[in-house]
Amino acid sequence: MPFARLRRLFGASTSDAEAVAAALEAFRAPDADTLTLLCRLVAAIRPRRHVGGSAGDGDRYALMLDRLAADAELRLAFRRHVVHFLATRRLVTFFTDSGILPGTGFFSEWWRIIGHRLLPEAPDERRLKDCLHVMFNRPDDWRWLEATTAEQSRQLWSLIAATEDMQGIDWRAIEEQMLDAVLLLAHRVSGLGVDSELMRAAPDFDDHTPCFIALSAEALEFAATLRRAFDEPDRQADDGSQLLVIADQCDKTLQRIRRRALTVGTSLHLSYLLRRSEQSLERLRELVAILADRRDERTHGEAIGSWARFAHAAFLAENRRNSLRFYMTQLSHLLAVRVSENAARSGEHYICDTPADYRQMWLSAAGAGVLIAIMALLKIFASELNAPLFVEAFLFSMIYGLGFVVIFLLGMTVATKQPAMTAQALASLLGDLKPTRAADLDRLVDVVAAVTRSQLAAIAGNVMVALPVAIAAAAGLAWLDGSPPISLEKGAHLLADLDLRGWVIPHAAIAGFYLFLSGLLSGYFDNRAAYANLGRRLGRLGWLQRLAGPERAARVGNYIEHHLGGIMGNFLFGCMLGSTGVIGVILGLPLDIRHIAFASANLGYALTGFRFDLPLATVLWAALGIAAIGVTNLMVSFALALRMALGARRIRFTHWGPLARAIGRRFLSEPLSFLLPRRLPPPASGD
């Protein structure tokens, strides 16, 4: 007996081996109910713990394969049970739907999943899809199924689909249903290919409609020739090559629409439609490959491999069919990429590569610091009105929201808005470069250094201006009114908000999450504006044309289309900041926000409230609290945005170690590059 098999047998517990053996021995009874036998077998090979448990748990699947491979009589009985079971089930829906988004639509499937959790569906044991839910009856069975290797799956199906048994009546029934599935998939894609949503997304789509129509006709021809070959084994069967060529043409058209959606915007329905079409085409290719290779003994092994891969993926998808989280991830990719692309383009404007960019960042951040100091003072005045909670939340939200919109429209910079944007730009770069090459790694380090100095410049511009402007504003109001605008009690409250021994860090983390969320909202509204062609539609408004004239109306429409994301993202960010504290009061929870720029302005107002009569240690502790707030704001928003951007682009960046070492080397050799941009060489003078 091979060493690996001995190790598995002795590594697994006796009870494991006995349970698997007993479950397999039951297949020797020819009249036993196959579904019951399969349920018992799945229960026997299911690990007692999740993947990563004991060694014995991981060997149960291998024990089953070894037992079947060693006993020819048992293998034959097992094969007859399984093949006959498959042949007597309804397989078409398994082939066409398992792992493919349903045709009922996004929200209908959403409610079906929620309804299933409240009241589980009754399985129809005549359908293979439902039988899989009976066999794999635990919602986390996909975890250990996913851990089985491709070789193990191939070995299992090689034992079931032996070459000598492939001409039986049961296999003919299975292949007939597989052909029906090919026809159904081809007709589905043909129907999706002339959907009005796709035509709307691609103005030249009519030029590509014939390939979608031809897909159905070619699938009919493929099925007809293959069925004739079933009846006449000597007849040459269609190898499906022409059908696959047309499928590739359809797929290329869908990919063009997907790329165009990154520019002109997308919708939930379009994302759903594209994803379902792509999945259907991929399934059609898999089934055609299985059918074509199965007819040739030389490629029988390839057919088994194709079937094993397909069955493994379909079993996993069926087990996760009622998982809301899995359903959301299936169609979120296109929308996430679109949102990320908008944010990435915005993020490029926040990176300082030249001294001119660096000076501009300082100026824009300083301008924002002036407005932030004014916004902080208005919020203090609003809080002293002792208005009802709803009114207070509305006032705070309007002060923050409209203030941030003014800052955005004036082209100024709020430091904490940068990380959510620059993370998208960095993720885009990570997807394009290969950090294994020294040049690409240096390029990444250059971007990290540029992002760092840009962020430091924006923070310094906000904080170093907001603090003195707050002091000057309070002093000016005190001179005009004859008394400080900030009372001693309010000053004490403002200082308490900066105390690290309180809720400063959690509240700063909430603000960081809002910063990340505002970046997504900006991308979402940019996408909606582009998809809805908002600029041209606004420019066609009759009252706007009468008021401003056709040309100015068109310019207004274009301006709103290109700035809608920034306007809505900033306004909603302000609403989130302004209402969180009030929501915390209503719920009786310690909810609030801390933002570095407003914290620095509040320190200035607190100093004037105490008439600068504070111990130095108190001021230093408050300054430390502001620094902690800033670090938390930036780290939370940057980490969330980077993770989302990498996931949206399906980038698995595994070179964090080399990148960190390269950054360290750059910091030791050129520390100023993280603080100041390199000076450009003077232009060469002409002779």
C-alpha positions as CSV (number, residue, x, y, z in Angstrom):
1,M,0.0,0.0,0.0
2,P,1.5,3.4,-0.9
3,F,2.9,5.5,1.9
4,A,0.5,8.4,1.5
5,R,-2.5,6.0,1.8
6,L,-1.0,4.4,4.9
7,R,-0.5,7.8,6.4
8,R,-4.1,8.8,5.7
9,L,-5.4,5.5,7.2
10,F,-3.3,5.7,10.3
11,G,-3.7,9.5,10.6
12,A,-7.5,9.3,10.6
13,S,-9.3,8.0,13.7
14,T,-10.8,4.5,13.7
15,S,-14.2,5.9,14.1
16,D,-13.7,8.1,10.9
17,A,-12.6,5.1,8.9
18,E,-15.4,3.0,10.2
19,A,-18.0,5.7,9.5
20,V,-16.8,6.2,5.9
21,A,-16.6,2.4,5.3
22,A,-20.1,1.8,6.7
23,A,-21.5,4.6,4.5
24,L,-19.9,3.1,1.4
25,E,-20.8,-0.5,2.2
26,A,-24.5,0.5,2.1
27,F,-24.2,1.1,-1.6
28,R,-23.8,-2.7,-2.2
29,A,-27.6,-3.0,-1.7
30,P,-29.0,-2.5,-5.3
31,D,-32.5,-1.6,-4.1
32,A,-31.5,0.9,-1.5
33,D,-32.7,4.6,-1.9
34,T,-29.7,6.3,-3.5
35,L,-30.6,9.8,-2.0
36,T,-30.6,8.3,1.5
37,L,-27.2,6.6,0.8
38,L,-25.7,9.8,-0.5
39,C,-26.9,11.8,2.5
40,R,-25.3,9.3,4.8
41,L,-22.1,9.4,2.8
42,V,-21.9,13.2,2.9
43,A,-22.5,13.1,6.7
44,A,-19.7,10.5,7.0
45,I,-17.1,12.5,5.1
46,R,-18.1,15.9,6.5
47,P,-15.5,17.2,8.9
48,R,-16.4,17.4,12.5
49,R,-14.9,20.9,12.5
50,H,-14.4,23.6,9.9
51,V,-11.5,23.3,7.6
52,G,-8.3,23.7,9.6
53,G,-9.4,21.3,12.3
54,S,-7.7,18.0,13.1
55,A,-5.7,16.0,10.6
56,G,-8.2,13.2,10.8
57,D,-11.1,15.5,9.7
58,G,-9.2,16.5,6.6
59,D,-8.7,12.9,5.5
60,R,-12.3,11.6,5.4
61,Y,-12.7,12.6,1.7
62,A,-9.4,10.9,0.9
63,L,-10.5,7.8,2.8
64,M,-13.6,7.5,0.6
65,L,-11.6,7.7,-2.5
66,D,-9.1,5.1,-1.3
67,R,-11.8,2.7,-0.3
68,L,-13.5,3.0,-3.7
69,A,-10.2,2.6,-5.6
70,A,-9.3,-0.5,-3.7
71,D,-12.6,-2.4,-4.0
72,A,-13.7,-3.0,-7.6
73,E,-17.1,-4.5,-6.6
74,L,-17.9,-1.7,-4.3
75,R,-16.8,0.8,-6.9
76,L,-19.2,-0.7,-9.5
77,A,-22.1,-0.7,-7.1
78,F,-21.4,2.9,-6.1
79,R,-21.1,3.9,-9.8
80,R,-24.4,2.3,-10.7
81,H,-26.2,4.0,-7.9
82,V,-24.8,7.4,-8.6
83,V,-25.2,7.3,-12.4
84,H,-28.8,6.0,-12.2
85,F,-29.6,8.6,-9.6
86,L,-28.3,11.4,-12.0
87,A,-30.1,9.9,-15.0
88,T,-33.4,9.8,-13.2
89,R,-33.3,13.4,-11.9
90,R,-34.2,16.6,-13.7
91,L,-30.8,18.0,-14.6
92,V,-31.5,20.9,-16.9
93,T,-31.9,23.5,-14.2
94,F,-28.8,22.2,-12.5
95,F,-26.8,22.8,-15.7
96,T,-28.4,26.2,-16.5
97,D,-28.9,27.8,-13.1
98,S,-26.4,26.5,-10.5
99,G,-23.9,29.3,-9.9
100,I,-25.7,31.6,-12.4
101,L,-27.6,34.7,-11.3
102,P,-31.4,34.0,-11.6
103,G,-33.6,35.6,-14.2
104,T,-36.0,36.9,-11.6
105,G,-34.0,40.0,-11.1
106,F,-32.0,41.5,-8.2
107,F,-34.6,42.4,-5.7
108,S,-36.8,39.4,-6.4
109,E,-33.9,37.1,-5.6
110,W,-33.0,39.3,-2.5
111,W,-36.5,38.8,-1.1
112,R,-36.5,35.1,-2.0
113,I,-33.3,34.6,0.1
114,I,-34.8,36.5,3.0
115,G,-38.0,34.5,2.7
116,H,-36.1,31.3,2.7
117,R,-34.5,32.2,6.0
118,L,-37.9,32.8,7.6
119,L,-39.6,29.8,6.0
120,P,-37.3,27.3,4.2
121,E,-38.4,26.0,0.8
122,A,-39.7,22.5,0.3
123,P,-37.3,20.5,-1.9
124,D,-38.4,18.7,-5.0
125,E,-36.4,15.4,-5.0
126,R,-37.0,15.0,-8.7
127,R,-34.6,17.8,-9.4
128,L,-30.9,17.5,-8.8
129,K,-30.6,21.1,-7.6
130,D,-33.0,20.3,-4.7
131,C,-31.3,17.0,-4.0
132,L,-28.0,18.8,-3.4
133,H,-29.6,20.9,-0.7
134,V,-30.9,17.7,0.9
135,M,-27.4,16.1,0.8
136,F,-25.4,19.2,1.7
137,N,-27.9,20.4,4.3
138,R,-25.7,22.6,6.3
139,P,-25.2,26.2,5.1
140,D,-21.4,26.0,5.7
141,D,-20.8,22.8,3.8
142,W,-19.2,24.8,1.0
143,R,-16.3,25.5,3.3
144,W,-15.0,21.9,3.4
145,L,-16.1,21.3,-0.2
146,E,-14.0,24.2,-1.3
147,A,-11.0,22.8,0.5
148,T,-11.1,19.5,-1.5
149,T,-8.4,19.6,-4.2
150,A,-9.0,19.6,-7.9
151,E,-7.2,16.2,-8.1
152,Q,-9.6,14.7,-5.5
153,S,-12.6,15.9,-7.5
154,R,-11.2,14.6,-10.7
155,Q,-10.4,11.2,-9.1
156,L,-14.0,10.9,-7.8
157,W,-15.6,11.5,-11.2
158,S,-13.0,9.3,-12.9
159,L,-14.3,6.5,-10.7
160,I,-17.9,7.3,-11.5
161,A,-17.6,8.0,-15.2
162,A,-15.5,5.0,-16.3
163,T,-14.9,4.7,-20.0
164,E,-16.3,1.2,-20.3
165,D,-19.7,2.3,-18.9
166,M,-20.2,5.5,-20.9
167,Q,-22.4,3.9,-23.6
168,G,-25.2,2.9,-21.2
169,I,-28.8,4.1,-21.3
170,D,-28.3,6.2,-18.2
171,W,-25.4,8.2,-19.6
172,R,-27.5,8.8,-22.7
173,A,-30.2,10.3,-20.6
174,I,-27.7,12.6,-18.8
175,E,-26.2,13.8,-22.1
176,E,-29.6,14.5,-23.6
177,Q,-30.4,16.8,-20.7
178,M,-27.0,18.4,-21.1
179,L,-27.8,19.2,-24.7
180,D,-31.1,20.7,-23.7
181,A,-29.2,22.9,-21.3
182,V,-26.9,24.0,-24.1
183,L,-29.9,25.0,-26.2
184,L,-31.5,26.8,-23.2
185,L,-28.3,28.7,-22.4
186,A,-27.9,29.8,-26.1
187,H,-31.5,31.0,-26.3
188,R,-31.1,32.9,-23.0
189,V,-28.0,34.7,-24.2
190,S,-29.6,35.5,-27.5
191,G,-32.5,37.0,-25.7
192,L,-30.3,39.0,-23.3
193,G,-28.3,40.2,-26.3
194,V,-31.1,42.2,-27.7
195,D,-32.2,43.6,-24.4
196,S,-32.9,47.4,-24.5
197,E,-30.6,48.0,-21.6
198,L,-27.6,46.7,-23.5
199,M,-28.6,48.7,-26.6
200,R,-28.8,51.8,-24.4
201,A,-25.4,51.2,-22.9
202,A,-23.8,50.7,-26.4
203,P,-25.1,52.9,-29.2
204,D,-23.5,50.7,-31.9
205,F,-24.9,47.5,-30.4
206,D,-27.1,46.9,-33.4
207,D,-23.9,46.1,-35.4
208,H,-23.2,43.1,-33.0
209,T,-26.8,41.8,-32.7
210,P,-26.3,39.1,-35.4
211,C,-23.7,37.2,-33.4
212,F,-26.3,36.9,-30.5
213,I,-28.9,35.7,-32.9
214,A,-26.5,33.3,-34.6
215,L,-25.7,31.7,-31.2
216,S,-29.1,30.1,-31.0
217,A,-29.0,28.8,-34.6
218,E,-25.6,27.3,-34.1
219,A,-26.6,25.7,-30.8
220,L,-29.5,24.0,-32.6
221,E,-27.2,22.6,-35.2
222,F,-24.7,21.4,-32.6
223,A,-27.4,19.6,-30.7
224,A,-28.9,18.0,-33.8
225,T,-25.6,16.6,-35.1
226,L,-24.6,15.3,-31.7
227,R,-28.0,13.6,-31.2
228,R,-27.5,11.9,-34.6
229,A,-24.1,10.8,-33.5
230,F,-25.7,9.2,-30.4
231,D,-27.9,7.1,-32.6
232,E,-25.2,6.3,-35.1
233,P,-21.8,5.9,-33.3
234,D,-19.9,5.9,-36.6
235,R,-21.2,9.3,-37.6
236,Q,-18.8,12.2,-37.1
237,A,-20.2,14.5,-34.4
238,D,-19.9,18.3,-34.3
239,D,-16.9,19.3,-32.1
240,G,-18.6,22.5,-31.1
241,S,-15.8,24.7,-32.4
242,Q,-18.1,27.0,-34.4
243,L,-20.5,27.4,-31.5
244,L,-17.6,28.4,-29.3
245,V,-16.3,31.0,-31.8
246,I,-19.7,32.6,-31.8
247,A,-19.9,32.5,-28.0
248,D,-16.5,34.3,-27.9
249,Q,-17.8,37.0,-30.2
250,C,-20.8,37.5,-27.9
251,D,-18.5,37.6,-24.9
252,K,-16.2,40.2,-26.6
253,T,-19.3,42.4,-27.2
254,L,-20.3,42.2,-23.6
255,Q,-16.8,43.1,-22.5
256,R,-16.9,46.2,-24.7
257,I,-20.1,47.2,-23.0
258,R,-18.5,46.6,-19.6
259,R,-15.5,48.8,-20.5
260,R,-17.8,51.5,-21.8
261,A,-19.8,51.4,-18.5
262,L,-16.6,52.5,-16.7
263,T,-16.9,55.7,-18.7
264,V,-20.6,56.4,-19.3
265,G,-21.9,54.9,-16.1
266,T,-23.8,51.8,-15.2
267,S,-27.0,50.7,-13.3
268,L,-27.9,47.8,-11.1
269,H,-29.9,46.3,-13.9
270,L,-27.1,46.6,-16.4
271,S,-24.6,45.1,-14.0
272,Y,-27.0,42.2,-13.3
273,L,-27.6,41.7,-17.0
274,L,-23.9,41.7,-17.9
275,R,-23.0,39.3,-15.1
276,R,-25.8,36.9,-15.9
277,S,-24.9,36.9,-19.7
278,E,-21.2,36.3,-19.0
279,Q,-22.0,33.4,-16.6
280,S,-24.4,31.8,-19.1
281,L,-21.7,32.0,-21.8
282,E,-19.1,30.5,-19.6
283,R,-21.5,27.6,-18.6
284,L,-22.3,27.0,-22.3
285,R,-18.5,26.7,-23.0
286,E,-18.1,24.2,-20.2
287,L,-21.0,22.0,-21.3
288,V,-19.9,22.0,-25.0
289,A,-16.3,21.1,-23.9
290,I,-17.7,18.2,-21.8
291,L,-19.9,16.9,-24.6
292,A,-17.4,17.2,-27.4
293,D,-14.5,15.7,-25.5
294,R,-16.6,12.8,-24.2
295,R,-17.2,11.5,-27.7
296,D,-13.5,10.9,-28.3
297,E,-11.7,8.3,-26.3
298,R,-8.5,10.2,-26.6
299,T,-10.0,13.3,-24.9
300,H,-12.1,11.3,-22.4
301,G,-9.8,12.3,-19.6
302,E,-10.1,16.0,-20.5
303,A,-13.9,15.7,-20.4
304,I,-13.7,14.2,-16.9
305,G,-11.5,17.1,-15.8
306,S,-13.9,19.6,-17.3
307,W,-16.9,17.9,-15.6
308,A,-15.1,17.7,-12.3
309,R,-14.3,21.5,-12.3
310,F,-17.8,22.3,-13.3
311,A,-19.5,20.0,-10.8
312,H,-17.2,21.3,-8.0
313,A,-18.1,24.9,-8.7
314,A,-21.8,24.1,-9.2
315,F,-22.0,22.2,-5.9
316,L,-20.4,25.1,-4.1
317,A,-22.8,27.6,-5.6
318,E,-25.8,25.5,-4.8
319,N,-24.8,25.3,-1.1
320,R,-24.3,29.1,-1.0
321,R,-27.5,29.8,-3.0
322,N,-29.3,31.1,0.0
323,S,-26.4,33.2,1.3
324,L,-27.2,36.8,1.0
325,R,-23.6,37.8,1.3
326,F,-22.5,35.5,-1.5
327,Y,-25.3,36.8,-3.7
328,M,-24.2,40.4,-3.2
329,T,-20.6,39.6,-4.1
330,Q,-21.7,38.0,-7.3
331,L,-22.9,41.3,-8.9
332,S,-21.1,44.0,-6.9
333,H,-17.9,43.9,-9.0
334,L,-18.9,46.2,-11.9
335,L,-20.6,48.8,-9.7
336,A,-17.7,48.8,-7.2
337,V,-15.2,49.2,-10.0
338,R,-17.2,52.1,-11.5
339,V,-17.4,53.9,-8.1
340,S,-13.7,53.2,-7.5
341,E,-12.7,54.6,-10.9
342,N,-14.4,57.9,-10.2
343,A,-12.7,58.1,-6.8
344,A,-9.4,57.2,-8.3
345,R,-9.6,60.0,-10.9
346,S,-10.4,62.4,-8.1
347,G,-7.6,61.0,-6.0
348,E,-5.0,61.8,-8.6
349,H,-5.7,65.5,-8.0
350,Y,-4.7,65.1,-4.3
351,I,-1.2,63.8,-5.1
352,C,1.6,66.4,-5.2
353,D,4.4,65.6,-7.7
354,T,5.8,69.0,-8.3
355,P,6.7,72.0,-6.1
356,A,3.8,73.9,-7.8
357,D,1.4,71.2,-6.9
358,Y,2.7,71.3,-3.3
359,R,2.2,75.0,-3.0
360,Q,-1.3,74.7,-4.4
361,M,-2.1,72.0,-1.8
362,W,-0.9,74.3,1.0
363,L,-3.0,77.2,-0.3
364,S,-6.2,75.1,-0.9
365,A,-5.8,73.5,2.5
366,A,-5.3,76.9,4.2
367,G,-8.4,78.3,2.6
368,A,-10.4,75.3,3.8
369,G,-9.0,75.9,7.3
370,V,-10.5,79.4,7.3
371,L,-14.0,78.0,6.4
372,I,-13.7,75.2,8.9
373,A,-13.0,77.6,11.7
374,I,-16.1,79.5,10.8
375,M,-18.2,76.3,10.5
376,A,-17.0,75.2,14.0
377,L,-18.0,78.6,15.5
378,L,-21.5,78.3,13.8
379,K,-21.9,74.8,15.3
380,I,-21.0,76.1,18.8
381,F,-23.6,78.9,18.4
382,A,-26.2,76.4,17.2
383,S,-25.6,74.0,20.1
384,E,-26.3,76.9,22.6
385,L,-29.8,77.4,21.2
386,N,-31.0,74.3,23.1
387,A,-33.2,73.5,20.2
388,P,-35.2,70.2,19.9
389,L,-33.1,67.2,18.9
390,F,-34.4,67.1,15.4
391,V,-33.9,70.8,14.8
392,E,-30.4,70.5,16.3
393,A,-29.5,67.6,14.0
394,F,-30.8,69.6,11.0
395,L,-28.8,72.7,11.9
396,F,-25.6,70.8,12.5
397,S,-26.1,68.9,9.3
398,M,-26.7,72.0,7.2
399,I,-23.6,73.8,8.8
400,Y,-21.4,70.9,8.0
401,G,-23.0,69.8,4.7
402,L,-23.3,73.2,3.1
403,G,-19.9,74.2,4.4
404,F,-18.2,71.2,2.8
405,V,-20.0,71.9,-0.5
406,V,-18.7,75.5,-0.5
407,I,-15.2,74.2,0.2
408,F,-15.5,71.7,-2.7
409,L,-16.9,74.2,-5.1
410,L,-14.1,76.7,-4.3
411,G,-11.5,74.1,-5.0
412,M,-10.2,73.9,-1.5
413,T,-8.9,70.8,0.3
414,V,-10.0,69.1,3.5
415,A,-7.2,66.9,4.6
416,T,-9.3,64.0,5.8
417,K,-11.0,63.7,2.4
418,Q,-7.8,62.7,0.8
419,P,-7.1,59.2,2.0
420,A,-10.4,57.7,0.7
421,M,-9.5,59.2,-2.7
422,T,-5.7,58.6,-2.8
423,A,-6.3,54.9,-1.8
424,Q,-8.3,54.4,-5.0
425,A,-5.5,55.9,-7.1
426,L,-2.9,53.7,-5.3
427,A,-5.1,50.6,-5.8
428,S,-5.3,51.4,-9.5
429,L,-1.5,51.6,-9.7
430,L,-1.1,48.4,-7.8
431,G,-3.2,46.7,-10.4
432,D,-1.1,48.0,-13.3
433,L,2.4,47.5,-11.9
434,K,4.4,44.4,-11.0
435,P,6.2,45.0,-7.7
436,T,8.6,42.1,-8.5
437,R,10.4,44.5,-10.9
438,A,12.7,47.0,-9.3
439,A,11.5,49.9,-11.5
440,D,7.8,49.2,-10.7
441,L,8.7,48.9,-7.0
442,D,10.4,52.3,-7.1
443,R,7.4,53.8,-8.9
444,L,5.2,52.5,-6.0
445,V,7.5,54.1,-3.4
446,D,7.4,57.4,-5.4
447,V,3.6,57.4,-5.2
448,V,3.7,56.5,-1.4
449,A,6.1,59.4,-0.8
450,A,3.9,61.7,-2.9
451,V,0.8,60.7,-1.0
452,T,2.5,61.1,2.3
453,R,3.8,64.7,1.6
454,S,0.5,65.6,0.1
455,Q,-1.4,64.4,3.2
456,L,1.0,66.2,5.5
457,A,0.7,69.4,3.6
458,A,-3.1,69.3,3.7
459,I,-3.2,68.5,7.4
460,A,-0.7,71.3,8.2
461,G,-2.7,73.7,6.0
462,N,-6.0,72.9,7.7
463,V,-4.7,72.7,11.3
464,M,-2.2,75.6,11.2
465,V,-4.9,77.9,9.8
466,A,-8.0,76.7,11.5
467,L,-6.5,77.1,15.0
468,P,-5.3,80.8,14.7
469,V,-8.4,81.8,12.7
470,A,-10.6,80.3,15.5
471,I,-8.6,82.4,18.1
472,A,-8.8,85.5,15.9
473,A,-12.6,85.1,15.3
474,A,-13.3,84.6,19.0
475,A,-11.1,87.6,19.9
476,G,-12.8,89.8,17.3
477,L,-16.3,88.8,18.5
478,A,-15.2,89.5,22.1
479,W,-13.9,92.9,21.1
480,L,-17.2,93.7,19.3
481,D,-19.5,92.3,22.0
482,G,-17.5,93.2,25.1
483,S,-17.5,89.5,26.3
484,P,-16.0,86.3,25.1
485,P,-18.3,84.3,22.7
486,I,-17.2,81.1,24.3
487,S,-18.3,80.6,27.9
488,L,-16.0,78.9,30.5
489,E,-18.4,75.9,30.6
490,K,-18.4,75.5,26.8
491,G,-14.6,75.8,26.8
492,A,-14.3,73.0,29.3
493,H,-16.6,70.9,27.2
494,L,-14.6,71.5,24.1
495,L,-11.4,70.4,26.0
496,A,-13.1,67.3,27.3
497,D,-13.9,66.3,23.7
498,L,-10.1,66.1,23.1
499,D,-9.3,64.0,26.1
500,L,-7.7,60.7,25.1
501,R,-9.1,59.1,28.3
502,G,-12.6,59.4,26.8
503,W,-14.2,58.3,23.6
504,V,-11.8,60.3,21.3
505,I,-10.5,57.3,19.3
506,P,-13.8,55.5,18.7
507,H,-15.4,58.8,17.7
508,A,-12.5,59.6,15.4
509,A,-12.9,56.1,13.9
510,I,-16.6,56.8,13.2
511,A,-15.6,60.0,11.3
512,G,-13.0,57.9,9.4
513,F,-15.7,55.5,8.3
514,Y,-17.9,58.4,7.2
515,L,-14.9,59.8,5.2
516,F,-14.7,56.4,3.4
517,L,-18.4,56.3,2.8
518,S,-18.5,59.8,1.4
519,G,-15.9,58.7,-1.2
520,L,-18.3,55.9,-2.3
521,L,-21.2,58.2,-2.4
522,S,-19.3,60.6,-4.6
523,G,-18.5,57.8,-7.0
524,Y,-22.1,56.6,-6.9
525,F,-23.5,60.0,-7.9
526,D,-20.8,60.5,-10.5
527,N,-21.9,57.2,-12.0
528,R,-25.6,58.1,-11.9
529,A,-24.9,61.5,-13.5
530,A,-22.9,59.9,-16.3
531,Y,-25.3,57.0,-16.8
532,A,-28.4,59.2,-16.9
533,N,-26.8,61.7,-19.2
534,L,-27.7,64.3,-16.7
535,G,-25.9,67.2,-18.3
536,R,-27.7,67.1,-21.6
537,R,-31.0,66.5,-19.9
538,L,-30.6,69.5,-17.6
539,G,-29.5,71.7,-20.5
540,R,-32.8,70.8,-22.3
541,L,-35.0,72.1,-19.5
542,G,-37.3,74.7,-20.9
543,W,-37.4,77.0,-17.9
544,L,-33.6,76.9,-17.6
545,Q,-33.2,77.7,-21.3
546,R,-35.6,80.6,-21.0
547,L,-33.8,81.9,-17.9
548,A,-30.2,81.5,-19.0
549,G,-30.3,80.8,-22.8
550,P,-29.6,77.5,-24.5
551,E,-25.8,77.8,-24.4
552,R,-25.6,78.8,-20.7
553,A,-28.2,76.1,-19.8
554,A,-26.0,73.5,-21.5
555,R,-22.9,74.8,-19.5
556,V,-24.9,74.6,-16.3
557,G,-26.0,71.0,-17.1
558,N,-22.4,70.0,-17.9
559,Y,-21.1,71.7,-14.7
560,I,-23.6,69.8,-12.5
561,E,-23.0,66.5,-14.3
562,H,-19.2,66.8,-13.6
563,H,-19.6,68.0,-10.0
564,L,-22.6,66.2,-8.8
565,G,-20.5,63.4,-7.1
566,G,-18.4,65.9,-5.2
567,I,-21.4,68.0,-4.2
568,M,-23.5,65.1,-3.0
569,G,-20.6,63.3,-1.3
570,N,-19.6,66.4,0.6
571,F,-23.1,67.3,1.6
572,L,-24.0,63.9,2.8
573,F,-20.7,63.6,4.6
574,G,-21.7,66.8,6.5
575,C,-25.1,65.4,7.3
576,M,-23.5,62.3,8.7
577,L,-21.2,64.3,10.9
578,G,-24.0,66.6,12.1
579,S,-26.5,64.0,13.0
580,T,-24.4,61.3,14.6
581,G,-24.2,62.9,18.0
582,V,-28.0,63.5,18.1
583,I,-28.7,59.9,17.1
584,G,-26.4,58.8,19.9
585,V,-28.5,60.9,22.4
586,I,-31.8,59.5,21.1
587,L,-30.5,55.9,21.3
588,G,-28.7,56.4,24.6
589,L,-25.4,55.3,23.0
590,P,-22.0,57.1,23.1
591,L,-22.1,58.0,19.5
592,D,-20.3,61.1,18.2
593,I,-17.6,62.2,15.7
594,R,-14.2,63.7,16.0
595,H,-12.5,65.4,13.0
596,I,-9.0,66.7,13.1
597,A,-9.7,70.1,11.5
598,F,-12.7,70.8,13.6
599,A,-10.8,69.6,16.7
600,S,-8.0,72.1,16.1
601,A,-10.5,74.9,15.7
602,N,-12.3,73.8,18.9
603,L,-9.0,74.0,20.7
604,G,-8.7,77.6,19.6
605,Y,-12.2,78.4,20.9
606,A,-11.5,76.6,24.2
607,L,-8.4,78.7,24.7
608,T,-10.3,81.9,24.3
609,G,-13.0,80.6,26.6
610,F,-10.4,80.1,29.4
611,R,-8.7,83.4,28.3
612,F,-5.6,81.4,27.7
613,D,-5.3,80.7,31.4
614,L,-4.6,77.0,31.1
615,P,-1.7,74.8,32.3
616,L,0.8,73.9,29.6
617,A,0.2,70.2,30.3
618,T,-3.5,70.6,29.5
619,V,-2.8,72.2,26.2
620,L,-0.2,69.6,25.3
621,W,-2.7,66.8,26.1
622,A,-5.3,68.5,23.9
623,A,-2.8,68.7,21.1
624,L,-2.0,65.0,21.5
625,G,-5.7,64.3,21.3
626,I,-5.9,66.2,18.1
627,A,-3.0,64.2,16.7
628,A,-4.6,61.0,17.7
629,I,-7.9,62.1,16.0
630,G,-6.0,62.9,12.8
631,V,-4.2,59.6,12.7
632,T,-7.4,57.6,13.3
633,N,-9.4,59.6,10.7
634,L,-6.7,59.0,8.1
635,M,-5.9,55.3,8.9
636,V,-9.6,54.2,9.0
637,S,-10.7,55.9,5.9
638,F,-7.5,54.9,4.0
639,A,-7.6,51.2,5.0
640,L,-11.3,50.8,4.2
641,A,-10.9,52.6,0.8
642,L,-7.8,50.6,-0.2
643,R,-9.4,47.3,0.8
644,M,-12.6,48.1,-1.2
645,A,-10.6,49.3,-4.2
646,L,-8.4,46.2,-4.3
647,G,-11.4,44.0,-4.0
648,A,-13.3,45.8,-6.7
649,R,-10.5,45.3,-9.1
650,R,-9.9,41.7,-7.8
651,I,-6.3,42.6,-7.0
652,R,-4.5,40.3,-4.6
653,F,-1.5,42.3,-3.6
654,T,1.0,40.0,-1.9
655,H,4.1,42.1,-1.9
656,W,3.5,44.2,1.2
657,G,6.8,43.1,2.8
658,P,9.1,44.1,-0.2
659,L,7.1,47.4,-0.5
660,A,7.6,48.2,3.2
661,R,11.3,47.5,3.0
662,A,11.6,49.7,-0.1
663,I,9.8,52.5,1.7
664,G,12.1,52.1,4.6
665,R,15.2,52.3,2.4
666,R,13.8,55.4,0.7
667,F,13.0,57.1,4.0
668,L,16.6,56.4,5.3
669,S,18.2,57.7,2.1
670,E,15.8,60.5,1.2
671,P,13.7,61.4,4.2
672,L,12.8,64.9,2.8
673,S,11.0,63.2,-0.2
674,F,8.2,62.3,2.2
675,L,7.9,65.9,3.3
676,L,8.8,68.0,0.2
677,P,8.6,67.3,-3.5
678,R,11.8,67.1,-5.5
679,R,12.8,70.3,-7.3
680,L,12.5,70.1,-11.0
681,P,15.8,70.7,-13.0
682,P,15.9,74.1,-14.7
683,P,15.0,74.0,-18.4
684,A,18.0,73.8,-20.7
685,S,18.7,77.2,-22.4
686,G,18.9,77.3,-26.2
687,D,22.1,78.3,-28.0
